[in-house]
Amino acid sequence: MKNPVDDALGAVRAYAKENGMELNGRILTGLSGGADSVTLLLILLKLGAEPVCVHVNHMIRGADADADEQFCRDLCSGLGVEFHACRVDVPELSKKLKKGVEETARDERRRIFKEALTGYGCRAVAVAHNANDRAETLLFNLARGTGPRGLGSIRPVREEDGVVYLRPLLCLIRAQIDSFLAACGQTHVTDKTNADTDYTRNYIRAEVLPRFERINPSYLSNINKAAMLCAEADDFITVCAEEYLFRADAMTADSLSSLHPAVFKKTFSLQYGRACGEALSDAHLRLISAFIPQAENGQRLSFPSGVDLICENGAFRFLQRSEPLVYSIPIENEGEYAIPGRNSVIFAEYVGSAKPLHAYKNFYKLVKRIKISSDIIKNGVFVRNRRDSDFVVSGGMTHTVKKILSDRKVPSSLRGDYPVVCDRGGILFVPPFYVRDGVRGDEAVYLTYCEFEKRRQYERT
């Protein structure tokens, strides 16, 4: 007769090795007191790990939740395991944030785990999802609408927001967990809300999944295999998208047109997630596919997250939407004047004491020096962000700043707060392109406009 304890330990040990999980050392362990998390705790101990248990009391079930917390405290005390309890009023917080209770509870657990991970000197978080959970999640995602990533369901190892989550029990079905606990003589608590089929996941567990047994008694194993295959396919597509992003200097329409549709979608999903931390829907991806071939320079595709997909000089990128920075900085004396929000500065220097031009060129990627009358400085010079009505008279012709920036292919995302140098008579310098006619005089001052790749503190020598 098989031993349920040895069977579970053997399965978890093999699964952990197969998926690169190191179940040793200090591991932060989520402990609710339910059958799954208690099994996880016992298995980690039997495999030689040093679990540090964290229990999150969501304050949803009143006295029952308090009893669960006490059960976990007593269990850890009896096992000699480090234990920490955290309380969060999830119902109140969900109202304040205008989010669902389940979503709020999940987000709070993740926040607590992240804070506890470094605070308690652990390298990863172990949570107790099992094979049933993985099957339920696949069906839940399928019903809502999803692709390979969602069909991949719960992953055995996953990094989220800098935290590595381990799920070593994904190889065990719920019946194996029950047998393991019975063989160990270990009790656990039961969350009464698990029987409430008003919750979608509970409905899938109680009403939907059992019907698959009529089709095939091995349905749980097969659904989990399907999830694994979808996860592998999604991982491959992700690698292809990452390789494209690594090789391509920019996401151009031509280079994007050569991608397989799945890689195309994954490329934009990755970039969008990095821009705002949210996921792209299939409807959004269809909009992007239609936008790319016909987009003109400066055109944008806006998303509810406050992010825009912008076409700049034939290349596409996501950009956080924001109001142009408004500033006005007087240039009154010699010195350095940093331009807000930009990797650029202006140096004001009298001609006789000016630093040689080559010294700036050796340090900055772009340098433009103009010579103006000191009388102009005395009458008031300032640098400000450009305005729609701005123009400069240079070479006997009037040039609008808007057209200057467009003709010189300045990315549209950088035009709103583009710097212009002005006096009381209007714009005298659109760096580094145009200087107003008639600004030179006998006693002269240099204004040196400099740009650099990354913001660094300039030190005069």
N, C-alpha and C positions, 0 to 999 in steps of 0.2 A: 504494500500500500504506500502511495506517495505521501511524503511529508509536506504539508502546505507551506511550512516555514522555509524548509530547504528549497522547495520549488520557487517560491517568491524571491528568495535571496539569489538563487542561481540566475533567474530571469533578469533581475535588476542589474546584477553584476555584469552579465553579458551585454545587456542593452546599454549600460553606461560605457563599457569599453567600445562598443560599436559606434557610439555617438560622441566619443571623445570627452566624456564627463569624468572628472577626477573627484570621486566621492571620498575625500579625505580632508583633514585639517578642519579649520573653523568654517562652517557653512551656515549662513543665515537661513533659518527654516520657518516657513509660515505654518503656524499651528492654530487651527480653528477649534480643535477638539473632536472633529468629525472622524469617521472611519478612515478616510483617505490620508488626512494629515497625521493622524496617530500612527498609521502604518508607515508613513514616510519617516517619521521620527525614529521608530523602532528599527527600521531597516538601516538607516544611516548609522545608528549606534552599533548594530551588528556588523556593519561593514568597516567599522573602525574610524568613522568620521567624528568630528566634534561639533554637533549641531548647537547653534545658538537660536533658541526659539523666540519668535515674536508673535504675539496674539493681538489682533486688532478687534476691539469691541466697537462695533458700528452703532451701538445704542439704538438699534431698531426694534429689538424684541424685549426690552425692559428687563424684568427679573431673569428671564431665560438666558439673555445674553450675559448677564452678570454671573449666572451659574456656570455657563460655558467657560468664562474667563477663570473662575475659581477652579474648575476641573483641570484646565490646562496648567494652572499654577501648581496644583497638587501633583499632577502627573510628572511635571518636570522636577519638582522637589524630590519625589520618590526615586526618579531615575538619576538624580544628580546632574541635571542639565540646566545650563544658564537660561533664564526666562525673563522676558520683558513684555509688559502689556501696555498697549496704547489705546486711548479712548477718543473716538471722534463722533460727534453728533451728526451723523450722516443725514437724517431726515431734515434737520434744520439747515445744514449746509447745502443740500440739494435745492431747497427752496431759494436760498440766497443766490446760488449760482444759476438757478433756473435750468437744472439738469436732472435727469432721471436718478432715482435712488441707487439702482444697480451701477450705473455709470459713475456716480459720485463715490460709491463705496470702492469700486475698482481703482479709481484714480487716487483715492486716499491711501489705499494699501500700497500702491506703487510708490507714492511719495514717502510713506513711512519706511518701506523697505530700502529705498535709496538712501535715506538719511541714516538708517541703522547700519547699513552695509559698512560704511567707513567708520561710523562711530563705535562699532563693536569689533572691528578688525577682521571682518570676513571678506572672502574673495568672490563669493557668488551667493545667489539666493535660490534655495530649493523649494519648489512648490509641488503640490500633491495631485496634479491632474492625472487621470488614468485613461485607459483606452476607451471607456464609455464616454468620458468627457470629450475626447477627440472626435468620436463619431457624432456626438450631439452638436459640437461646434461646426463640423462640416455641413450637417443638414441645416443648421441655423443660418450659416453663411450662404448656402445654396438657395434657401428660400428668400433671402433678402436680395440676392443677386451678387455674384462675385466672379472672380477669375481664378487662375492657378494659385495665386497667393492665398486667397480665402479658402479654396478647396484644400490647400495644404494644411489647413486647420492649425492645431496647436503643435508647435515645434519642440523637439526634445531639448534643444539648446537654442537660446535666443538672446540677443542683446537688445535691450530697450532703454533708451535714454541713458546710456553708459552703464547699465546694470546687466550682468549676465544672469539669466534665469535658467535653472536646471530642472528638468521634469523627468526624473528617473522612473516614475511609476507608469509612464505611458505604455509600457509593455504588459501591464496587468489589467485584467478586466475586474469589474466590481465584485464578482463572485469570488475571485482569487483573494481579494483584499479581505472580504468577510471570513473566508476560510483561514487566512493568515492570523487574523485577530483572535478567532475562536481557538486556534491551536496554541496561541500565546497566552490565552486566558485574559486578554486585555479588553477592558470596556472602552466605550467612547460615547460622545454625546450625539444627539440627532437634532438637527435644525428642523423644527416643525414646518417652517415655510417651504421646505423642499417638497412637501406634498401639495402645495398650492399651485394648481395648474393654470392659474391666471398669469403666472410668469412663463414666458415663452419657452425658456430652457427646460423648465419642469414639465411643460406640456409635451415637448419633444421626448423627454426621458420616459414619461409615464404612458403616453398615448401613441407616439409615432414609432419610436425605435422598436418596441416589442413586436410590431406588425411585420417587421422585416424577417422575423424568425420563420414565418410561414413560407417565405420565399427560399430562405437558406439558413439553416441553423448556425452556419459560420459567418453570419452577417457582420458581427462586430469585427472579426479578424479581417474580413474583406474590405469593410469601410476604412479601417485603419491602413490597410495596404494601399488603397486608393489615395488616402490622404498623404501617405509617404511619397507615392509616385508624383502626385501633384506638387508637393513641396520640392522634390528633386527637379521637376521641370521648371518651377519658378526660380529655383536657385541658378539653374543653367541660363535662363533668360536674363536674370540679374547680372550674371558674370558677363554675358555678351554686351549688355547695356553699359556696364562699367568699363569694359574694354573700349567701346566706342568713345565714351566720354574721355578716357585717358588718351586715346590716339588723336582725337579731333581737336584742332585748335579752337574751333567754335562750332556750335550747332547750326550749320547752314542748311538751306533747303535742299541743295544738291546732295550733301552727305547724308541727310536724314532720309532722302528718298531711296537710298540704297539699303536701308534697314528692313529686316523682316518686320511685319506689322506688330508682332508680339514684342520685339526688341524696341521698336519705335515707342510703343506705349509704356514700356518699362522705363525707358530713358527719361521720358517726361514725368512719369510718376516719381522717379528717384529725385529729379531736380526740383519738382514741386514740393515734395516732402521736406527736402533740405531748406527750401525757401520759407516754408510756413509751418512745417510739422504736421500737415494734414494730408489726407489721401485724395487722389483724383478719382472722380466717378467716371463710369464708362461714357456718360453723356458729355462730360468735359473733354474726355479724350477724343471723342468724335468731333467736337468743336475745334480742337487743336489740329486734328488731321485736315480739316477743311481750311483752317486759317493759314497753315504753313505755305502751301503753294502760291497763294495769291497775296500774301502780306507785302506791303510796301514799307519803305524805310520810315520808322517812327510810329508805325501802327501798333496798337496794343489790343490784347484780348484780356479782359478783366474777369477776375474770379471773386466770389463772395468772401473769401478769406482775406481780402485786402492785398492780394498779389496780382500782378499783371505779367502776362507773357508779352514781351516786347521784341519787335524786329529792329535791329540796329545794324545798318550797313551790311545787310544780308545775313546776319547771324541772329539767333534767338536765345533769349535768356529770361528767367523769372526775376521779377523785381518787386520789392515791397512798395506798395503805393504810399506816397507821402506828399505833404504840401511842400512846395519849394521853400528853402531856408531863406528867411528875410534878414538882412544884416546891412549895416552901414558903419564903416570904420574910418575915422579921420586919420589922415597921414600928415602929422604936424612936425615931426622932428626926424633926425636920422634914426634908423633902427629897422628892426624886423617886424613885419605885420603879417600874421598868419591869417589865412582866409578860411572862415568857418566852413566845416564840412567838406573840405577839399584838401588834397595833397599838394598844396601850393602855398607860396609865401611871396611877399613883395618886400624888397629891401630899398630903403630910401637913404641915399648917401650924397654928400657934396662931392663934386668931381675931384677935388684935390685930395680927398681922404678915402676915395672909393677903393674897394677891394678889386683887384684885377679880374677882368671878365673870365679868364681861363680858370680861375679858382672856383667859380660857380659851375662852369661847364664840366669840371672834373667830378663834381659832386651830384649835380642834378641831371635828370634825363632831358629836360627842356629849359632853356634859358633865353629870355628876351629882355634886352636893356634899351630903355628910351632915355633921352636927355631933354629935360624941360627947364623952363625958366624958374629961378627961385622965387620970382614974384608970384608965379602961379601957386607955388606951395604956400607962400605967405597969405594969399587970398583965400586959401582953403581947398584942400584936395582930400578926397575920400574914396574908398573902394566899397562898392555895394553889389548886391545881386542885380542881374539885368531885369529889365521890364519889357513888356511887349512893345511899347512905343519907342524904345531906344534906337538911336541912330548915331553915326559918327560921320563927319565930313573929312575925307582923306583923299589926297590926289585930285582935289577939285570936284569930287563926286560924293554924293550922299549914299551911305550904305546902312541899311537896317541891320541891327545886331542879329535879329532872327534869321535873316538870309545869310549873314556871314557864318553863323554857326552851322546852318544847314549846308551851305556850299563847302565848308571845311570838314563836313562829316563828323561833327561833334555829336556823340550819341545823344538822342533826345532825352534820355534819363538824366543827363548832366547839364541840360540847357536851362532849366528853371531857375537855378541859383548860380548861374555862371557869373564870374566876377567881371565888373567893368570899373575903370578908374575915372572919376569925374571931378570937375570943378564947378564953379557957379555957372559957367557957360555951357555945361552939358558934358558929354562923354569926351575925354581926351585920349583914352587908350582902351582898346578891346584886346586884351592879351591873348595870344602873342601876335595877333593878326594886323590890326590897324591902329595908327596913331593920328590924332587930329592934326590938321594943317595949322602951322603957325604957333607951335608950343615952345619953340626954342628961344633962348635969350642969352645975354652976355654972361651973367653969373648963373651957372647951370647946376642942376641936381639930377643925379641918376635915379631912375626907378627901375629896379631889376626884378622881373617876374620869373619865378623858378617853380618847376614842378618836379616831383620825385615819385618813385614807385610806391614806397611805403613811408609813412610819416616817421621822420627822425628829427631829433633835436639838432639844429644847426649850431655849431660852435665857431665863433669867429676866432681866427688865429692871428 
